[in-house]
Amino acid sequence: MAKHTKAPKGPSQRQLSVGEKVRHALTETLQRREILDPLLENAVISVTEVRMSPDLKLATAYVTVFGQENVDPYVQALNGHARFLRGRLTPALRQMKYMPEVRFRQDDSFDNYARIDALLRSPEVLRDTQGTADDEDDN
């Protein structure tokens, strides 16, 4: 009989673990303000998530900049300093065989949360949810 193996549905435990280590190392480096860039020096940058490729050679870091509507210039600046930041990751990830290449992307999950929250607070949804609560009280 042939064994049927299914492809994993999400990231492996190893990918998640390494992603967290990379996120912590990036956050510490950004907090120490080691990057000499006028745009990044006074910015409060948060690394919200790091997703690792299956071979652990590529790290995609999702960032947000507090107090800024347009994050694109900051993401471009971080991508410009990616090699420097990769070098700063080395002490924190010395147990890895290969040091991952880091790419920065804008984290738009907060925008998605705000959009969902606005939908849940819309009059149509409130009417439907309050009607359901009233129906349950009658039973």
C-alpha positions in Angstrom: 0.0 0.0 0.0 1.2 3.5 -0.8 1.4 5.9 1.9 -0.4 9.2 1.3 1.4 12.1 2.9 -0.2 15.5 3.0 1.7 18.7 2.6 1.9 20.7 5.8 -0.9 23.3 6.0 1.2 26.0 7.7 4.7 26.8 8.8 6.6 24.1 10.6 7.5 24.4 14.3 11.1 25.1 13.3 10.0 27.9 11.0 8.0 29.5 13.7 10.8 29.2 16.3 13.5 30.6 14.0 11.1 33.4 12.9 10.6 34.4 16.6 14.3 34.5 17.2 14.9 36.6 14.1 12.1 39.0 15.2 13.6 39.4 18.7 17.1 40.0 17.2 15.8 42.6 14.7 13.8 44.3 17.4 16.8 44.6 19.7 19.0 45.9 16.9 16.4 48.6 15.9 16.0 49.6 19.6 19.7 50.2 19.9 19.5 52.6 17.0 22.6 51.1 15.3 21.4 52.1 11.8 22.8 55.5 10.8 19.9 56.7 8.7 18.2 60.1 9.3 14.8 58.6 8.4 15.1 55.7 10.8 16.9 57.4 13.7 13.8 58.8 15.3 11.3 56.4 14.0 9.6 53.9 16.4 9.6 50.7 14.4 7.9 47.6 15.5 8.6 44.2 13.9 5.3 42.5 14.3 6.0 39.2 12.6 8.8 37.3 10.8 7.9 34.5 8.4 10.6 32.1 7.4 10.9 30.2 4.1 10.8 26.4 4.4 14.6 26.2 3.9 15.2 29.0 6.6 17.3 31.0 4.1 14.8 33.9 3.7 13.1 35.9 6.4 10.3 38.2 5.6 9.9 40.8 8.4 6.6 42.6 8.7 7.0 46.1 10.2 4.9 49.0 11.3 6.0 52.5 12.2 4.1 54.2 15.0 2.7 57.6 14.2 3.2 57.3 10.4 0.5 56.9 7.8 3.0 56.2 5.0 5.3 53.4 5.9 6.8 52.8 2.4 9.8 55.1 2.8 10.7 53.3 6.1 10.4 49.9 4.5 12.6 51.0 1.6 15.2 52.3 4.0 15.1 49.1 6.1 15.5 47.0 2.9 18.5 49.3 2.0 20.1 48.4 5.3 19.2 44.7 5.1 22.8 43.5 4.7 23.9 45.4 7.8 20.9 44.1 9.8 21.7 40.5 8.6 25.2 40.9 10.0 23.7 42.1 13.3 21.6 38.9 13.5 24.6 36.6 13.5 25.3 36.6 17.3 21.6 35.8 18.1 21.4 33.1 15.4 24.9 31.6 15.6 23.4 28.0 15.9 22.0 28.2 12.4 23.9 26.8 9.4 22.9 29.7 7.1 22.2 33.3 8.1 18.8 34.2 6.5 18.4 37.0 4.1 16.0 39.6 5.5 13.3 41.3 3.5 11.1 43.9 5.0 7.4 44.4 4.2 4.7 46.7 5.5 2.4 45.0 8.0 -1.2 45.7 7.1 -2.8 43.4 9.6 -3.7 46.4 11.8 -5.6 47.9 8.8 -7.5 44.6 8.4 -8.4 44.6 12.1 -9.7 48.2 11.9 -11.7 47.3 8.8 -13.3 44.3 10.5 -14.0 46.3 13.6 -15.7 48.9 11.5 -17.8 46.2 9.9 -18.8 44.7 13.2 -19.9 48.1 14.5 -22.0 48.9 11.4 -25.7 49.4 12.0 -26.6 46.4 9.9 -24.5 44.0 11.9 -25.5 45.5 15.2 -29.2 45.2 14.2 -28.6 41.5 13.4 -26.6 40.7 16.5 -29.0 42.5 18.8 -31.9 40.8 17.2 -30.3 37.4 17.9 -29.7 38.3 21.6 -33.4 39.3 22.0 -34.5 36.0 20.4 -32.4 34.0 22.8 -33.9 35.9 25.8 -37.4 35.0 24.7 -36.7 31.2 24.8 
